[in-house]
């Protein structure tokens, strides 16, 4: 029983060790290591080349995504048929995303870019900042990560709302859903956080049509996927003053091309798609538990729905 | 029955309105407005000139600080004798401080200065960031503000410790106290947050002797008082690498003098003493409730102890 591993980060040694601890009878092998591909029953992967999972591994029982999203897998039209695709749901990936959301919400809430500019100019000027109950934070995407972010934003006292594809109910959060609920959601958000999965329905959703419904001077944080955003429309919304600032962890093309206007824009903050990363010390146990479920004849937890796209 | 108000911020109109709402029978007057000083029974003040409270107001029953600290009052050797000094304990001041602490802890935890530098240099490079349980945050000062900050840092999952003058017990927080407990506390802190009151005992406590006990490459956030810090020792600790970064909301001299080395230091972040501010919409009710206690013959809540210095 073998698991094949593929990441674009330098994390193989770490995952191997923790998978060994969590599932001692599971052989683990890196994507490029030679070995018997027919013995491979599980794949734990990030962005495998299209078609290769089907071509190389005839006995796959499950494909585990190394990231929360499975768009990198579902985009492959040549996947092995009938093999479940499993989303990575593990506490430390969720926690990293929450850290990122809370950091960047607080950064805008507390006008950090303004105070950084004042420091550069040696200006000491107190600017009154309202406290969290006076700041409306709206989250698009109310899955595990969105709800965990809301938990901490709620502990800080922000005025919270959320939007999701299907109806959700979260205590203390004004919930909207569906395209019909989008305008009511957007018109009352000072800081918009996007954590949506990338699907056919959400492609380019952060476009001019959506941004125009935000209050003037709103902030946008996208830690979902680059495909959610229309990058020209975002630049136009910054130029028009519709958006006062944008923080992006994800981009249409990654790494962000050297000549992209985002790099030098004074009101754009860029991070290199590192908002949340599955941690081997925590995630290996989740993968091992799901493998045990499969071996026990149960369905794995957190199976992606190809029809919904996530 | 009159309350006299003095702030160095432009907040008088706001406080007047909310005090009127909270205590309709209380006349409120600004420090520089003419009127009968003998009718003044309460003062709500920030940094009144030394001696003036005693000289002008013969019938004072309580002096309310507009800030959490009362050092600006206790430094006055010519206070009216026997008049209680009351610390400002109100939810939104506490919340503002917590926001500041959580923002700047997350900023260092998530290596924000590094990613800002990468953006300036158009560099896309993922640097692995541990999640909160692997980061040790230590708070000096475990009063209302310190404990509220710990509440939210705990929701984020940080490894937490605290230090205070007298012994405290806080679930989930490794608590140390007294000078004897300082070394054990400091040697296991990655991000040190100082929220101590400024007293004879804490004057210059953030000096070389203390900083040298931190792990190499630690971060310091001081949102207490400028008098707590030895600014030359902090600069030396940054130069030696003992400190990797420092965020300061308070300074020995405020506004920070134009020529101070902190302004342009690449690893120093400055804010203009605005971490937490009492909010009229929330604090007026607290002041009114304490005035009612006094009129009912009770002692006000949150009286400062001049012997302890806070």
Interface residues (C-beta under 8 A of the other chain):
Chain A: X9 X11 X92 X95 X96 X98 X99 X100 X102 X103 X106 X107 X109 X110 X112 X115 X116 X118 X119 X122 X124 X125 X126 X127 X128 X129 X130 X131 X132 X133 X151 X152 X155 X156 X157 X254 X255 X256 X258 X263 X269 X270 X271 X272 X273 X274 X277 X279 X282
Chain B: X9 X11 X92 X95 X96 X98 X99 X100 X102 X103 X106 X107 X109 X110 X112 X115 X116 X118 X119 X122 X124 X125 X126 X127 X128 X129 X130 X131 X132 X133 X151 X152 X155 X156 X157 X254 X255 X256 X258 X263 X269 X270 X271 X272 X273 X274 X277 X279 X282
